């Protein structure tokens, strides 16, 4: 239920000791649920509220206390919900929604070389990239993801599409040593990266980045060029790292070093680096990651589906490595459901380590919110419901049978809630999902376009 509550006060009067000039004016107040701020040491606020003005969080606290301040603006009803920071997806390849289910039950190398890369060369272009991104945004918003990450081709198109929808994202144009659907050479790819960075510099929602694909698909010279470019233009660098045992063995044989040590020697690893996967990392590798302040994106579902392995998450966290959660691409997951993958991470590492205390519920939710924001360098803007931060907020309904009763909201989110329980989603103060309905995306139109593209892929017609 959404309605407008207006303040009516006679001229010269005061309300509760507050003068007219000091009465706050809020655009929106999210009201009635259990608020989880994710701030250090914070406790859940039952029957809480979050007030927003100009896309910024103005106040957080008990609903009664905030309403006594008599704000103007819309009230977004969230009774029966957990009100929390939006989820942050730290690694994906968004347009690969169009390749979901194209090739499954294969190891990474065969999956890439024999199925995915040929399909991308044949079918990925600016048109299909836009449609695939729209589909990915719809899926993620409905699942409570407010910030996403892309590492692909045509990332200017991806950034434009996400900005039009109102979603926050880090978009990283990829570089690889062979031709992509967009560019024939690494030189062309670097030029496109420069254009992307110029296009989105200082954008309120979109952060541009560079993305050398991996240490086994990019030469040492080009890896060094990418690191220099990231430093020169002061942008993040995203890369796949130590994803498979095959990758580690290849680098040890050819370079005499692990992938982590190899990239460190080249100067690729720094506080700008977001390393996806880090499944096969030694204690020495973890020490390097921590020392160089490299951020790691943990992608449990993709790593399991491709049988890449299980990342030593507990060891990385204990060493102080910045860590967030990612879905990876929807062709290797096969969803963009970060809440599901948060739940998977919490269960997986308990079982893998034989320790039920590993990755407890609150820590798992922290990784999916403020942890992801730290990985992406956005923790000063998002990740907690704190006064002065941008209002990226999700309301998750916990009244369904599978979510009743609730004793601990963190436990509920980690072990009971489903992404289908997401009721409202807001990014920078703008409601993008209201009562489980997309506000800025015409899903029926997108679905029709997806079906057209799917028919072309199935028939082998490049279109």
C-alpha positions as CSV (number, residue, x, y, z in Angstrom):
1,X,0.0,0.0,0.0
2,X,1.4,3.4,-1.0
3,X,-0.2,6.7,0.1
4,X,0.9,10.3,0.7
5,X,1.0,11.7,4.2
6,X,1.1,15.5,4.3
7,X,2.0,17.8,7.2
8,X,-0.5,20.5,8.0
9,X,0.6,23.0,10.6
10,X,-0.7,26.4,11.3
11,X,1.6,29.4,10.6
12,X,3.8,30.1,13.6
13,X,3.0,26.9,15.4
14,X,5.3,24.3,16.6
15,X,5.0,20.5,16.8
16,X,6.5,18.6,19.7
17,X,8.8,21.5,20.4
18,X,10.1,21.5,16.8
19,X,9.7,24.8,15.0
20,X,8.3,25.1,11.5
21,X,11.8,25.9,10.1
22,X,13.3,22.8,11.6
23,X,10.6,20.3,10.6
24,X,12.2,17.7,8.3
25,X,10.8,17.3,4.8
26,X,11.3,13.8,3.4
27,X,10.5,12.5,0.0
28,X,9.7,8.9,1.2
29,X,9.5,7.0,4.4
30,X,9.6,3.2,4.4
31,X,7.5,2.2,7.3
32,X,6.6,-0.7,9.5
33,X,9.0,-3.5,9.1
34,X,12.1,-4.8,11.0
35,X,15.0,-2.6,10.0
36,X,18.5,-4.1,9.6
37,X,21.0,-1.3,9.2
38,X,24.0,-3.6,8.9
39,X,26.1,-1.0,10.7
40,X,28.7,-2.5,13.1
41,X,27.2,-3.4,16.4
42,X,23.7,-2.5,15.4
43,X,20.6,-4.4,16.4
44,X,17.4,-5.0,14.5
45,X,14.8,-2.3,14.9
46,X,11.3,-3.8,15.2
47,X,8.5,-1.6,13.7
48,X,11.2,0.6,12.2
49,X,11.4,3.2,9.5
50,X,13.8,4.7,7.0
51,X,13.3,8.3,5.8
52,X,14.7,9.4,2.5
53,X,15.3,12.8,0.9
54,X,16.9,13.5,-2.4
55,X,17.9,9.9,-2.8
56,X,19.8,10.0,0.6
57,X,18.9,8.3,3.8
58,X,17.9,11.1,6.2
59,X,16.9,9.1,9.3
60,X,16.6,5.5,10.6
61,X,14.8,4.5,13.7
62,X,11.6,3.4,15.3
63,X,8.6,4.2,13.1
64,X,6.8,6.0,15.9
65,X,9.7,8.3,16.6
66,X,10.2,9.2,13.0
67,X,6.4,9.9,12.4
68,X,6.4,12.2,15.4
69,X,8.7,14.4,13.4
70,X,5.8,14.9,11.0
71,X,7.5,14.6,7.6
72,X,5.9,15.2,4.3
73,X,6.2,12.7,1.5
74,X,5.2,9.2,0.4
75,X,4.9,6.3,2.9
76,X,6.0,3.0,1.4
77,X,4.3,0.4,3.5
78,X,6.6,-2.4,4.6
79,X,4.7,-4.1,7.5
80,X,5.7,-7.7,7.8
81,X,9.0,-7.1,6.0
82,X,12.6,-7.0,6.8
83,X,13.9,-3.6,5.6
84,X,17.6,-3.9,4.7
85,X,20.3,-2.6,2.4
86,X,20.1,-3.8,-1.2
87,X,22.1,-6.8,-2.2
88,X,25.4,-6.3,-4.1
89,X,26.4,-8.7,-6.8
90,X,30.1,-8.4,-7.2
91,X,30.7,-10.5,-10.4
92,X,28.6,-11.4,-13.4
93,X,28.3,-11.3,-17.2
94,X,24.8,-9.9,-17.5
95,X,23.9,-10.4,-21.2
96,X,24.6,-14.1,-20.9
97,X,21.0,-14.4,-19.7
98,X,20.5,-15.1,-23.4
99,X,22.7,-18.1,-23.1
100,X,21.1,-19.5,-20.0
101,X,21.0,-23.3,-20.3
102,X,22.7,-23.4,-23.7
103,X,25.5,-25.7,-22.3
104,X,25.5,-27.4,-19.0
105,X,27.2,-30.2,-17.0
106,X,30.7,-29.4,-18.5
107,X,34.0,-28.3,-17.0
108,X,34.9,-24.7,-17.5
109,X,37.5,-25.0,-20.3
110,X,35.3,-27.2,-22.5
111,X,32.2,-25.1,-21.6
112,X,34.0,-21.9,-22.7
113,X,35.9,-23.0,-25.7
114,X,33.4,-25.3,-27.4
115,X,30.1,-23.7,-26.5
116,X,30.1,-20.2,-25.0
117,X,32.8,-18.4,-27.0
118,X,31.4,-19.6,-30.3
119,X,27.9,-18.6,-29.4
120,X,29.1,-15.2,-28.3
121,X,30.9,-14.6,-31.6
122,X,27.9,-15.6,-33.5
123,X,25.1,-13.9,-31.6
124,X,26.3,-11.1,-29.3
125,X,26.0,-7.6,-30.7
126,X,24.7,-4.2,-29.4
127,X,21.1,-5.2,-29.9
128,X,21.3,-8.6,-28.1
129,X,23.5,-7.1,-25.4
130,X,20.8,-4.5,-24.6
131,X,18.0,-7.1,-24.4
132,X,20.1,-9.5,-22.3
133,X,21.0,-6.7,-19.9
134,X,17.3,-5.7,-19.6
135,X,16.5,-9.3,-18.8
136,X,19.3,-9.5,-16.2
137,X,18.2,-6.2,-14.6
138,X,14.6,-7.5,-14.3
139,X,15.7,-10.7,-12.7
140,X,18.1,-9.1,-10.2
141,X,15.8,-6.3,-9.1
142,X,12.9,-8.8,-8.4
143,X,15.5,-10.7,-6.3
144,X,16.5,-7.7,-4.3
145,X,19.8,-6.9,-6.0
146,X,20.3,-3.1,-6.2
147,X,24.0,-3.1,-7.3
148,X,25.4,-5.4,-9.9
149,X,28.6,-5.9,-11.8
150,X,29.3,-6.7,-15.4
151,X,32.4,-7.9,-17.1
152,X,31.7,-8.4,-20.8
153,X,31.6,-6.6,-24.2
154,X,29.7,-3.5,-25.3
155,X,29.7,-2.3,-21.7
156,X,28.8,1.2,-22.8
157,X,25.5,-0.3,-23.9
158,X,25.2,-2.2,-20.7
159,X,25.8,0.9,-18.6
160,X,23.3,2.9,-20.6
161,X,20.7,0.2,-20.2
162,X,21.1,-0.1,-16.5
163,X,21.2,3.7,-16.0
164,X,17.9,4.0,-17.9
165,X,16.4,1.3,-15.6
166,X,17.8,3.0,-12.5
167,X,20.0,0.2,-11.3
168,X,23.5,0.8,-9.8
169,X,26.4,-1.1,-11.4
170,X,30.1,-1.4,-12.0
171,X,30.6,-2.1,-15.8
172,X,33.9,-3.4,-17.0
173,X,34.8,-3.7,-20.7
174,X,36.7,-6.9,-21.2
175,X,40.1,-7.5,-22.8
176,X,41.3,-10.8,-24.1
177,X,44.1,-11.8,-26.5
178,X,41.8,-12.9,-29.3
179,X,38.9,-11.3,-31.2
180,X,35.7,-10.6,-29.3
181,X,32.2,-9.9,-30.7
182,X,33.1,-6.3,-30.6
183,X,36.9,-5.9,-31.3
184,X,39.5,-7.6,-33.3
185,X,42.6,-6.7,-31.3
186,X,43.6,-5.8,-27.7
187,X,44.4,-2.3,-28.9
188,X,40.8,-1.8,-30.0
189,X,39.6,-3.2,-26.7
190,X,41.7,-0.7,-24.7
191,X,40.3,2.1,-26.8
192,X,36.8,0.9,-26.0
193,X,37.8,0.8,-22.3
194,X,39.0,4.4,-22.5
195,X,35.7,5.5,-24.1
196,X,33.7,3.7,-21.5
197,X,35.5,5.3,-18.6
198,X,35.1,8.8,-20.2
199,X,31.4,8.2,-20.8
200,X,30.6,7.2,-17.2
201,X,33.1,9.1,-15.2
202,X,31.3,10.7,-12.2
203,X,28.0,9.1,-13.2
204,X,25.6,8.8,-10.2
205,X,24.9,5.1,-10.7
206,X,27.4,3.6,-13.1
207,X,31.1,3.0,-12.2
208,X,33.3,2.2,-15.2
209,X,36.2,-0.3,-14.9
210,X,38.7,-2.4,-17.0
211,X,38.6,-6.1,-17.1
212,X,41.4,-8.3,-18.4
213,X,39.8,-11.7,-18.7
214,X,42.3,-13.9,-16.8
215,X,46.0,-14.7,-16.5
216,X,45.7,-17.5,-19.0
217,X,43.9,-15.6,-21.7
218,X,45.8,-12.3,-21.6
219,X,49.5,-11.9,-22.2
220,X,51.8,-10.5,-19.6
221,X,52.3,-7.3,-21.7
222,X,48.6,-6.7,-21.9
223,X,48.0,-7.5,-18.3
224,X,50.6,-4.9,-17.4
225,X,48.9,-2.4,-19.8
226,X,45.6,-3.0,-18.1
227,X,47.0,-2.3,-14.6
228,X,48.6,0.9,-15.9
229,X,45.4,2.0,-17.5
230,X,43.5,1.4,-14.2
231,X,46.0,3.4,-12.3
232,X,46.1,6.2,-14.9
233,X,42.4,6.6,-15.0
234,X,41.8,5.7,-11.3
235,X,39.2,2.9,-12.0
236,X,38.7,-0.6,-10.7
237,X,40.3,-3.6,-12.4
238,X,38.2,-6.9,-12.5
239,X,39.7,-10.2,-13.4
240,X,39.1,-14.0,-13.1
241,X,41.7,-15.5,-10.9
242,X,42.6,-19.0,-9.8
243,X,39.2,-20.3,-10.8
244,X,40.3,-23.9,-11.7
245,X,43.0,-26.3,-10.9
246,X,43.9,-26.4,-14.6
247,X,44.6,-22.7,-14.5
248,X,46.9,-23.0,-11.6
249,X,48.8,-25.9,-13.1
250,X,49.1,-24.1,-16.4
251,X,50.6,-21.0,-14.8
252,X,53.0,-23.0,-12.6
253,X,54.2,-24.9,-15.6
254,X,54.5,-21.9,-18.0
255,X,55.4,-19.0,-15.5
256,X,56.8,-20.9,-12.5
257,X,54.3,-19.2,-10.2
258,X,50.8,-19.4,-9.1
259,X,48.3,-17.2,-10.8
260,X,48.2,-14.9,-7.8
261,X,51.9,-14.6,-7.5
262,X,52.2,-14.1,-11.2
263,X,49.8,-11.2,-11.3
264,X,51.4,-9.7,-8.2
265,X,54.8,-9.8,-9.9
266,X,53.3,-8.0,-12.9
267,X,51.8,-5.3,-10.7
268,X,48.2,-6.2,-11.6
269,X,47.1,-6.8,-8.0
270,X,46.3,-3.8,-5.8
271,X,43.5,-2.2,-3.9
272,X,41.9,-1.5,-7.3
273,X,41.6,-5.2,-8.1
274,X,38.5,-7.3,-7.8
275,X,39.5,-10.9,-8.3
276,X,36.6,-13.3,-9.1
277,X,36.6,-16.8,-7.8
278,X,40.0,-17.5,-6.1
279,X,39.1,-21.1,-5.6
280,X,42.5,-22.6,-5.8
281,X,44.6,-20.3,-3.6
282,X,47.4,-21.4,-1.2
283,X,48.1,-19.9,2.2
284,X,50.9,-17.9,0.5
285,X,48.4,-16.7,-2.2
286,X,46.0,-15.6,0.5
287,X,48.7,-13.7,2.3
288,X,49.5,-11.8,-1.0
289,X,45.8,-11.0,-1.5
290,X,45.5,-9.6,2.0
291,X,48.8,-7.7,1.9
292,X,47.9,-6.0,-1.5
293,X,44.3,-5.3,-0.4
294,X,42.8,-7.2,-3.3
295,X,39.1,-7.7,-3.1
296,X,37.6,-11.2,-3.8
297,X,34.3,-12.1,-5.3
298,X,33.1,-15.5,-4.1
299,X,30.8,-17.3,-6.6
300,X,29.7,-20.5,-4.9
301,X,27.0,-21.6,-7.3
302,X,29.0,-21.2,-10.5
303,X,32.1,-22.9,-8.9
304,X,30.0,-25.9,-7.9
305,X,28.1,-26.2,-11.2
306,X,31.4,-26.2,-13.2
307,X,33.1,-28.4,-10.6
308,X,35.8,-25.8,-10.3
309,X,36.0,-26.4,-6.5
310,X,35.2,-24.7,-3.2
311,X,37.0,-21.4,-2.4
312,X,38.7,-21.3,1.1
313,X,36.4,-18.5,2.2
314,X,37.0,-18.9,5.9
315,X,40.8,-18.7,5.5
316,X,40.5,-15.6,3.3
317,X,38.2,-13.9,5.8
318,X,40.5,-14.9,8.7
319,X,43.4,-13.3,6.8
320,X,41.5,-10.0,6.4
321,X,40.8,-10.3,2.7
322,X,37.9,-8.1,1.5
323,X,35.2,-10.5,0.3
324,X,31.8,-10.2,-1.3
325,X,29.4,-12.5,-3.1
326,X,28.7,-12.9,-6.8
327,X,26.5,-15.0,-9.0
328,X,28.8,-15.2,-12.0
329,X,27.1,-15.3,-15.4
330,X,23.6,-16.7,-15.8
331,X,25.0,-19.3,-18.2
332,X,27.1,-20.9,-15.5
333,X,24.8,-20.5,-12.5
334,X,22.1,-20.5,-14.1
335,X,20.4,-17.6,-12.2
336,X,21.2,-14.1,-10.9
337,X,19.6,-14.9,-7.5
338,X,22.1,-13.5,-5.0
339,X,20.0,-14.3,-2.0
340,X,20.0,-17.9,-3.0
341,X,23.7,-17.9,-3.4
342,X,24.2,-16.2,-0.1
343,X,22.2,-19.0,1.5
344,X,24.3,-21.5,-0.5
345,X,27.6,-19.9,0.7
346,X,26.5,-20.2,4.4
347,X,25.6,-23.9,4.0
348,X,28.5,-24.8,1.7
349,X,31.3,-23.7,4.0
350,X,29.8,-25.3,7.1
351,X,29.7,-28.6,5.3
352,X,33.1,-28.2,3.6
353,X,34.9,-27.3,6.8
354,X,32.9,-29.6,9.1
355,X,32.2,-26.6,11.3
356,X,28.7,-25.3,11.8
357,X,30.0,-22.0,13.1
358,X,31.6,-21.0,9.8
359,X,30.0,-18.1,8.0
360,X,27.1,-17.5,10.4
361,X,23.9,-15.9,9.2
362,X,24.7,-12.3,10.1
363,X,28.1,-12.6,8.4
364,X,26.6,-14.1,5.3
365,X,24.2,-11.2,4.9
366,X,27.0,-8.8,5.6
367,X,29.0,-10.3,2.7
368,X,26.0,-9.8,0.4
369,X,25.5,-6.1,1.4
370,X,28.3,-4.1,3.0
371,X,30.9,-6.7,2.1
372,X,30.0,-6.4,-1.6
373,X,30.0,-2.6,-1.3
374,X,33.6,-2.8,0.1
375,X,34.7,-5.1,-2.7
376,X,33.4,-2.6,-5.3
377,X,34.8,0.5,-3.5
378,X,31.3,1.8,-2.8
379,X,31.0,1.3,0.9
380,X,31.1,5.1,1.5
381,X,27.8,5.3,-0.5
382,X,25.9,2.1,0.0
383,X,25.9,-1.2,1.9
384,X,24.3,0.0,5.2
385,X,21.2,1.9,6.1
386,X,23.1,4.8,7.5
387,X,22.2,8.5,7.6
388,X,24.0,10.2,4.7
389,X,24.3,7.1,2.5
390,X,22.4,6.7,-0.7
391,X,19.0,5.0,-0.3
392,X,19.5,1.5,-1.8
393,X,16.9,-0.4,0.1
394,X,15.1,-3.7,-0.1
395,X,12.0,-4.9,1.7
396,X,11.6,-8.7,2.0
397,X,8.2,-10.0,3.1
398,X,8.5,-12.6,5.9
399,X,4.9,-13.5,6.5
400,X,4.6,-16.6,4.2
401,X,4.4,-20.1,5.7
402,X,8.1,-20.9,5.0
403,X,9.1,-17.7,6.8
404,X,6.9,-18.0,9.9
405,X,7.7,-17.5,12.8
406,X,10.7,-15.2,12.9
407,X,13.0,-15.1,15.9
408,X,16.2,-13.8,14.2
409,X,15.9,-11.8,11.0
410,X,19.4,-12.7,9.9
411,X,18.7,-16.4,10.3
412,X,15.5,-15.9,8.4
413,X,17.3,-14.2,5.4
414,X,20.0,-16.8,5.4
415,X,18.1,-20.0,5.9
416,X,14.4,-19.4,5.2
417,X,13.6,-16.4,2.9
418,X,13.3,-16.7,-0.8
419,X,14.0,-14.1,-3.5
420,X,10.3,-14.3,-4.4
421,X,9.6,-12.7,-1.0
422,X,11.1,-9.4,-2.1
423,X,8.2,-6.8,-2.0
424,X,9.9,-3.4,-2.7
425,X,13.2,-2.4,-4.1
426,X,14.7,1.2,-4.1
427,X,17.9,2.5,-5.7
428,X,19.0,6.0,-4.8
429,X,15.6,6.8,-3.4
430,X,13.7,5.7,-6.6
431,X,11.3,2.8,-6.3
432,X,12.1,0.2,-9.0
433,X,10.0,-2.6,-7.6
434,X,6.8,-1.9,-5.9
435,X,4.6,-4.7,-4.4
436,X,6.7,-7.3,-6.5
437,X,6.0,-5.4,-9.8
438,X,8.8,-3.8,-11.9
439,X,8.3,0.0,-12.2
440,X,10.9,0.9,-14.9
441,X,11.0,-2.3,-17.0
442,X,8.3,-3.5,-19.5
443,X,9.0,-7.2,-18.9
444,X,6.5,-8.4,-21.5
445,X,8.2,-6.5,-24.3
446,X,11.6,-7.7,-23.2
447,X,10.4,-11.3,-23.0
448,X,9.1,-11.1,-26.6
449,X,12.5,-9.8,-27.8
450,X,14.2,-12.6,-25.9
451,X,12.1,-15.2,-27.6
452,X,13.1,-13.8,-31.0
453,X,16.8,-13.9,-30.1
454,X,16.4,-17.4,-28.6
455,X,14.8,-18.7,-31.9
456,X,17.8,-17.3,-33.8
457,X,20.3,-19.0,-31.5
458,X,18.4,-22.3,-31.6
459,X,18.3,-22.2,-35.4
460,X,21.9,-21.2,-35.8
461,X,20.9,-18.0,-37.6
462,X,23.2,-15.1,-36.6
463,X,20.4,-12.6,-37.4
